[in-house]
Amino acid sequence: MSTWFQHGQAVDAMPLDSRALHYGDGLFETIAIRAGKARLWALHVERLRSGCERLGIEAPDEDGLSKQLEHALRSSTVDTQYALAKIIVSAGSGRRGYQRPADGSAELLIGIFEAVPPDAELLRHGVVTHSCETIVAVQPALAGIKSLNRLEQVLARKEWQDPEVFEGLMCDADGQLICGTMSNVFVIHGGSVSTPALDRCGVAGVMRRHVLDTLSANGVTVAVCDIAWDRFLSADAVFLTNSQFGVLPVRACDEQQWQVGSLSRKILSLMAQAGIEECAA
């Protein structure tokens, strides 16, 4: 179940000439709602505003955006104790063609969705992943931002039907690990943690940023760098991050298997202390 709002009013349709519909011309954020509040709100707003600037779309005013989200949460029939909010910023509507209308203005949609906490068994024992054949195309102009065009992820997600597989992992054309279809990836070698650089492609997740900041503040060595697939497979441990589930250890990718070790447990504990309640399960 979900409820959508625009300009404070519940809506169930969008304009047929929306640039979001025709070209994927816009951005979105998926935000964890816990006890009626938006988790990591400042980081989501920062990424949304940065993405708008890079795409040349008028960014929503933070105060106005916050008030619209609060109104949507109050008005929705969804239980907001544990829910998800999706904010879409579209480049607006207008005539057909790639060029945006000179007088066009951004459009804002907010959706409130039901959400379910992850199974605590996944946290304790780790999730199973799949190596995707679909690659992430290199495009530095879009690297890091969360644009409305998610076709690569859609194609990658079609690659498996096994319900035991939680996530698919994607590389670029050079065989460098980039991300999961819905997550960022971290690997552990010895006492250090690293995550793929996303300056050429991929989405820089808000939870990824929160993990990097939290680990650095607590003395854990972290690096953002290129990670070849062979280096990924040789890791001592692997974990995924996402704004909704927080942090999840990985126990397998195809035939490769890992244990949920002491550093992984420490990271989960640190993230629980940093406000990610799922990590305390």
Stockholm file with secondary structure:
# STOCKHOLM 1.0

chainA/1-281         MSTWFQHGQAVDAMPLDSRALHYGDGLFETIAIRAGKARLWALHVERLRSGCERLGIEAPDEDGLSKQLEHALRSSTVDTQYALAKIIVSAGSGRRGYQRPADGSAELLIGIFEAVPPDAELLRHGVVTHSCETIVAVQPALAGIKSLNRLEQVLARKEWQDPEVFEGLMCDADGQLICGTMSNVFVIHGGSVSTPALDRCGVAGVMRRHVLDTLSANGVTVAVCDIAWDRFLSADAVFLTNSQFGVLPVRACDEQQWQVGSLSRKILSLMAQAGIEECAA
#=GR chainA/1-281 SS CEEEEETTEEESCCCTTBHHHHHCCEEEEEEEEETTEETTHHHHHHHHHHHHHHHTCCCCCHHHHHHHHHHHHHHCSSCTTEEEEEEEEECCBCSSSSSCCTTCCCEEEEEEEECCCCCHHHHHHCEEEEECSSCCCCCTTTTBSCBSCCHHHHHHHTTCCCTTEEEEEEECTTSBEEEESSCEEEEEETTEEEEECCSSSSBCCHHHHHHHHHHHHTTCEEEEECCBHHHHHTCSEEEEEETTTEEEEEEEETTEECCCCHHHHHHHHHHHHTTCGGGGC
#=GC SS_cons         CEEEEETTEEESCCCTTBHHHHHCCEEEEEEEEETTEETTHHHHHHHHHHHHHHHTCCCCCHHHHHHHHHHHHHHCSSCTTEEEEEEEEECCBCSSSSSCCTTCCCEEEEEEEECCCCCHHHHHHCEEEEECSSCCCCCTTTTBSCBSCCHHHHHHHTTCCCTTEEEEEEECTTSBEEEESSCEEEEEETTEEEEECCSSSSBCCHHHHHHHHHHHHTTCEEEEECCBHHHHHTCSEEEEEETTTEEEEEEEETTEECCCCHHHHHHHHHHHHTTCGGGGC
//
